[in-house]
Every structure is written in C-alpha cells, then in structure tokens.
Amino acid sequence: MSDLNQKLSDIKVVPVIAIQDASKAVKLAQVLMDNGLPCAEITFRTSAAIESIQRIREAFPDMLIAAGTVLTTAQVDDAIQAGADVIVSPGFNPTTVKYCQQRHITIIPGVNNPSLVEQAMEMGLNTLKFFPAEASGGVDMLKALSAVYPVTFMPTGGIKPSNVKSYLTLPNVIACGGTWMIPNDLIENEQWDELAKLVKEVANIIA
Ligand code: 3PG
C-alpha cells in the first residue's frame, strides 16, 4: 500500500470543506487535528481555497491536505504550489489525470460506473473516488464493483453518521469523504466548540 493510502486508511474519514474565508482555515484545521481527524479536503469551490491550503500547510506541516473539486490543470498547479498532498476531482477527466501524473502528484478522480473504473485503471490508477456515492448505488454498487475490479475507493456524496460504517466495512473502501461534520455556518460564525463536538462524534463512530 502506498504511504498516502496507508494514511487515508488510518484516518478513515476525510472532511470535505468549502471554506469561504481563508483567515479561518488554521483554526478549523486545529479543531480537526485536536479532535481526531488530521486531514482536510479543501475544495476549489471557493476562491479562498488556495490561501486556505497555504495557511494550513504552514501551520501543520504534517497534516494530510487534499485539494478537492479540482477541475483544471491550472487548479492542479495552484494546489501543488499551495502545498496540497493529493488532488481529488469529482469526475474522471483524462486531461487532469495526465497532468497530475506529469507533475508527480497523486490524483483521486471520481467515478461511479464500470466504464469509468476501467478508463481510470488504463491510466494506471487504482484508488478512485466513488462519487456521488449514495446517488450512484451506494454500498451495493461498491460491492458489485469490488467483485470485478482490483481497485480501492473513497466514497463521497450522501455519506453521514448513519451510513459511514456500512461503507468503511467494505474491503475495497479505503476512507470516506463528507461535509456533514463541517457545516459552513459553524465556520463562518466561528463556533469552534460546536465543530469540535461534530468532529469528535465522527472520531467516535470510526474508533
Ligand atoms: C464532495 O465534494 O465530495 C461532496 O460535496 C461531498 O458530498 P456530501 O456533501 O454529501 O458529503
């Protein structure tokens, strides 16, 4: 298993974050680190993503930082420059995948059917995001895919406390992603204790 996969499988749940204000990034990362989730997928859905990754990287050199919702090669450059460890994309875009391979950074692209899994395998990938997980058949779909393909998945999309364990018990699931433990209003209002509670709940579920 690669170092990255080992880290993901130790962490088990990756918080997916659309942060609006980079000045809050370090405090948010601190809450994650202190409460059992030493990882963040900072999505490029907001203009604060690059600066947030930079700030978290500077404050926590060892934290696992994914750049999420990466759709273009320019965003790959920005994510690498900011200090991301890994690129995550919602779909399978061969241009982005090829570019990440040229730049020697791991990409976990999204797939949700056998044809996309095969296209990703053909490009040498064996760890894939399964997105949107619940809408694409959830645990049953992953069981069907695992019967056929020697790849591991990071399901995301519709995962919550009530179903996260059913995903994590599948042998082909390395970790799950989700936004449920990081509601944006708690970040915006700097309700760090409330956030800590939600993060701790996740840590307890997966313990
Ligand atoms: C993602 O980018 O991976 C998804 O937005 C996460 O989906 P969720 O909000 O249902 O957890």
Boltz pocket constraint, residues with backbone or C-beta under 6 A from the ligand:
constraints:
  - pocket:
      binder: B
      contacts: [[A, 16], [A, 43], [A, 68], [A, 69], [A, 90], [A, 131], [A, 156], [A, 157], [A, 158], [A, 159], [A, 177], [A, 178], [A, 179], [A, 180]]
      max_distance: 6.0
